[in-house]
Amino acid sequence: MPPMTIGDRGLSFPKTKIRVLLLEGVHDSAVEFFTEQGYTNVTRFDRALEGDDLRAELARAHMVGIRSTTHLTAEALEVADKLIAIGTFCIGTNQVDLRAAARRGVPVFNAPHSNTRSVAEMVVAEMVMLMRGLGDKNTRAHQGVWDKSARASYELRGKTLGIVGYGHIGSQVSILAEAFGMRVLYHDVLPRLPMGNAQQLPSLDALLPKVDVLTLHVPEDPSTRGLIDAERLARMRPGSHLINASRGSVVDIDALADALRRGHLGGAAVDVFPREPASNKEPFESPLRGMPNVILTPHIGGSTLEAQRNIGIEVATKLVLFSDQGSTVGAVNFPNLSLPPDPRSHRLLHVHHNRPGVLAAINRVLADSGANINGQHLRTSPEVGYVVVDVDREHGPDLKERLQAVPETIRVRVLY
């Protein structure tokens, strides 16, 4: 039998047939980018989907993009047999069952950096508002009360800011705060080079009593859950202020309410909460409601038009790079690897359960099929292995089917 190419068998899937599902009003920039790259089969909803509506759409989708409201549970993913990738057009990914997606060979991509500036600017604005009591003064003015007083109003200049988590957002806040003339101290679990004159302290407990404003910029994980509890709030300087624009689980809200009620803290700004309404139609409940000098915002730290545009482009780019080249760089639940495109070759993607001997079995199939390997890369996570293989365009028949028959295989795709 003469050699055959994958192209001869028509196994590559045309971009125009790849169905992209975007929910929750993902920004136009994502749609524009997909279209520019040849992905014209885009369906977009301005709202979240759930239940049967969500399952019906997932069953037809090859790529899906969501924000923070849609929940892609293991049960929802069971019907998504065509799904190859998920994009969360936001920072968080806790609305997706990451392990269930990985076990189905589906990488999940997010946008961890595109809204950095938006969050940092809001934090600095809240520092000014808290130190001047502007929120309460604004409310009283709208009520017809003329509260002209300098009582409990302070400049940021000369005050000390404490930053917990000195990553992309924390370091941006540091730069802006120094421009206001603040002294910046920070704590991070990793050694971080300071921006400007900021100084890293060895522990959170060393930081707490030294600052006038404490702002939190840490991820949600077991080590940060309840990080700021009643004991740590008590260690903060009397009259100081707390800002949380990270994750709702990081602060004990009841303990914070008590510290504010007793006057130990002078104010707080909170953008994220342990329990948040599922939609704008549901009421917002919190023990912080109605408290003086407390700014409450509905999880909008990254909600600017600039940030949404950047997020749309960032996540859409990652999805396209995966679909076009097999790149998983930036995936949060999947081994990260990338090979540059090779026009001489066919590119095969093999996702498998991480067990010894799988790569050897893949290479035996390639050798038995007469396929010469032009490039190969393997990366693994504790549960999943991911191989990108470039092979010569001529080889024996049924190569994809034989690779799918390799034990522990989850999915085989042919890109080109």
N, C-alpha and C positions, 0 to 999 in steps of 0.2 A: 504494500500500500504506500502511495507517495506521501511525503511529509505534508502535514496540515498546519495551518496557523489558526490561532484563536479567532482572528478576524474572519477567516473563512467560515467558521461555525457561527458567527454573529453573536458571540457571547457578551461582548461589551454592550453596555446599556446607554442609549442616547440621552444626552442631557435634557433634551426637550420632553422626554418621557419621565424624568425624575420629578416626582410630585413633592413640592415644598409646601408645608403647612405652617403658617405663622399665626399665632394667637395673641390676644391681649394688646392689639394695636402696636405691634412692633413697628419701629420707625420706617418711613419711606426709604431711607438710605439703604436698608437691607434689601428691599424689593428691587431697588435700582441696581444694586451690586449684583444680585442674582441674575437679573436680566442681562446686564452687561457681559456676564460670564457665560451666557447661553442657557441659563435655567429659567425658562419662560413659563413653566407650569407651576405658578405660585398661587396658592389660595390663602387669603388673609382674612382673619376675623378681628374685629375691634374689641372683642370681649373674651373672657376665659370660657372654656368649655368643660363640662363635667358629665359624668354618667354615660348614658347611651350616645349622646351627641359626640362626646369626646372619643369614645371607642369606635364609632362609625368613621370618624375622620382619621384616627390613627391607623385603622385597618387599611387605608388607601395611601398613606403617606410614606415617602422614602426618607425625608428629612423633616423634622419638626422643630419650630422655634417657639419658646414660651417666655413669659416674664416670671413674676413671683406668685401669681394666683393659681394657675393651672397646676394640678398635682399629677405627675406621671408615676403612679404606683406600680408595683410589680403586677398587680391585677390588670391595670390599664395596659401595660406593655405586652401582656399575653396575647392581645389581638393584633399587635403591630408586627406582623410577619415580614413586611417589606421594609421596615425601618432600618436605616443604616447609620443614622447619627441624630443627636439631639443638641440643640443650642439653647442655653438659657441666656436671654438678652438682659442680663443683670449680673451682679456679683455672686449672689447666693445660688447654691445648687441643692439646698435641702428639700426643695419641692419635687425632686426627682429621686427615685430609688436607684442610686448609683450602682449598687451591687447587682441588682436585677438587670439593669441595662448592660453592664459589663458581661454578665453571664449569657446575654443574648448577642454579644459581639457588637454592641452599640456604644461608641464613645460619646461622652458628654462634654461640650465646650461651653465656657462662660466668658464674661468680660470683666476680669478682675481689676483693670486699670483705667478704663475709658471714662469713668465718672469721678476720678480722683480729685480733680480740681473743683468740681461741683460740691462734693462733700466738704472739702477743706474750706472753701469760701463760706459755706453755711455755718460751719463750726466757728470761724472767726466772727461772723456776724452775730452769732448767739453769745459769744464772749462779750461783745460790746453791749448787747441788749441786757444780759444778766448783770454786768457791772454797773449799768446805768438804770436798771429797773424799767427799761423802755416798754416792755410788754404790758406791765400794769398801768403805766402812765398813759399808754395808748388807749387801753380799755376805758380808763376813767374819763379821758377826753371825749371819747365817743359817747359816754354816758352823761356828758355835760359837766363833769367835775374838773375844775382847774387846779391841778396838783403841782404847782411850781415850787420845787424844793430841791436842794442839793443833798438832802439826807440820803445816806446809803448809796451815793453815786460816786463812782471812781473811774479814773482813766486806766486803760490797759498798760500804758507806759510805766515801767518800773515794777510791774507785778510779775509773778512767777507762774508759768504754765507748766503743768505736768502732762506728759503724753505717754499713754500706755499702749505700746505697739507702734514701733517706729518704721513701718513699711512705707508703701507708696503714699497713702493718705496722711499718716502721722508725720512723715518728713515734710510734706507740703504744708501742713498746718504749722510746723516748726518754722519754715521760711517766712510765712506770712506773719506769724506772731512776732518774730524778731524785727520785722519791718515796722511793727507798732511799738517797738522799744521794750518788748517783754524779755525776761530771762526764761530760757527754755531748759527744762530737765526732762529726761525720758527714761523709760524702762522697757526693755524688750528681752525676750528669752534668748535671743541671739545677739552676738556682738554686732553693732551697727555703726557705721561711720557717721558722725554727726554732720548736720548741715549748719553752716555758720558757726555760732558759738555755743550751740546746744551741748549738753553734757549728759552722758548716760550714767544712770545710777545702778547699783548692783542688784537691787530688789524692789519690788512694788512697795513693800512696807517702808523702805527707806525713802521712797518718793512721796508717799501720802502726806506726811505732816509738813512738807516743805512748800506746798503749792497753793496758790490762790484760786486757780482753775485746774480741774483735772478732766482731760478728754480721753475717751477710750476708742481705740482703733485696732481691735483684735478679732480674729476669726472665731467662729462658733465651733468649739470642740470640747471634749470632756474637761480639759484643763482650764477653760475659760468660763465654764458654766458656773454661775454664782460667784464669779471672781470678786465682785464688789458686794460684799455682804455686810451685815450689821457691824461686825467687828472691824472691818476695814473702813467703813464709813465713819466709825468712831475715831479712827486714827487720823482722819483728815482734819486740817486746820479749821477751827471754829470760824464760821462765816464764809468759808470757801464755797466754790461752785463746782457742780459736776455736769459734764456733757457726755451723753451716750448716743453716738451715731453709728455704732458697730452692729451688735446683735442684741436682741431683747433678752436673751438668756444670761447675759453677762452681769446684769445688775439685779439684785434682790429688790424688786419694786416696793414691796411692803416695808422693807427696812429703810429704803430711801424716803418713802413718804413719812415714816416716823422721824427720821433725822431732820427733815424739813419742818415737820410739825413742831418739833421741840426747839427749832431755831439753831440747831447745831450747824446746819448748812444754810448759806445765804440764798441759794437758788439752784435751779437745775434746768437743763434743756435735754429733752428726751425725744428721739426720733424713731426709736425701735422699742418694741414691747414684747413681753412673753406671750401674750395673746393679742392678735391683731384681727380686726374684722376681715372677713373673706372678700368683701366688696364694699363699695362706697355707700351701698344701701343699708348696711348693717350698722347698728350703733356702736360707738367706741366707749368702752368702759375701762376705767383705771383709777386706782386710789390717788393718783396725782391730780386728777381733775379738780379745778377750783382753788388750787393752792397758790399763794402769792409768789411772785417772781419765779414761776415755773413755766417754761415754754414747752408746749407739746405740739409736735408736728407728725403728720401721718406717713411716716417712712418715706420721706421725700428728699433725703440727703443727696441722692444722685439724680433726682428728677429735674433736670434742666433740658431744654431743647438741644443744647450743644452736646450734653452727655448722651442723650438718647440717640442722636445722630451718630456719634462716635461708637456707641455700643452696637448699633445696627451694622456698621461697617466691620467692626472687629469680629463679631460672632459670625456674620455671614462669610467673611474671609476664611475663618477657620473651617467652616462647614464645606466651603468650595474646595479648599486645599485638601481636605480629606477625601472628598468625592472625586477630585481630579487626579490627585497624586498619592493618596493613602497616608498623608501626613497626619499624625495624631499629636503634634506639638501643641500643648495647651489643654489637652484633654484632662479632666479631673478624675476620671475613673478608669483610665486605660494606660497601658505602656506608651510612653512618648517616644516616637521616632519619625524620621523623615529621610527619604532618599530623593535626590534631584531627579527630574524627569529624564528619561532615556528614550529618545525617538527610535533607537535601533531595536527596542525590546517590546515584549509584552510584559505588563506588570500584573502580578498576582498578589492578592492579600489573603493571608491565612490566619484566622483567629481560632484559637484552641484553648482548651483547659490546660493549665500549666502542669504538665506531667513530664517526667523524664522520657526521652526517646522520641518525642514528636518531631523535632527538627530532623533527626536522622531518618525517620519514616518519610518526611516530605522530600528529602533529598534523594531517597531511593526511588520514589515515584518519578521525580524529575529525570533521574539517570535512566530509568527503565523506559521513559518516554522519548529519550534521545534529545532532551532539552538542555542546552548549554546555559549555565547561569552566568549572567553578565553582572549581576549585583544582588546582594542579599543582606538583610538586616533583621535581627531578632531582638526583641525586648520583652521582658515578662514583668508581671505583677504577681503577688502571691497566688492569684486565682487564674489569671488569663495570660496566655502567650500570644504575641502578635509578630507575624513574619511578613515582610515585604520582599518579594522576589522579582527580579527582572530576568527574563529568559529570552533566548533567541526566538525569532519569529517562526522558525520551522521546528516542528517536533511531532511526536506521535499523536494519534487521535485521543479524544476523551480525557485530556489532561485535567480539566477542571473536575470532571466526575471522579477521577482517580484520587485527586487531592481531597475531595469531599469524603472519600471513603477511609481516609486516614483516621485511626482511632483518636478520640478526644477532640475531633474537629467540631467547632461551633459554627463557622461560616467561612466560605471561600468566595471571594469576589475577583472579577477580572475588570481592571480599569481600562486598559487599552492594549 
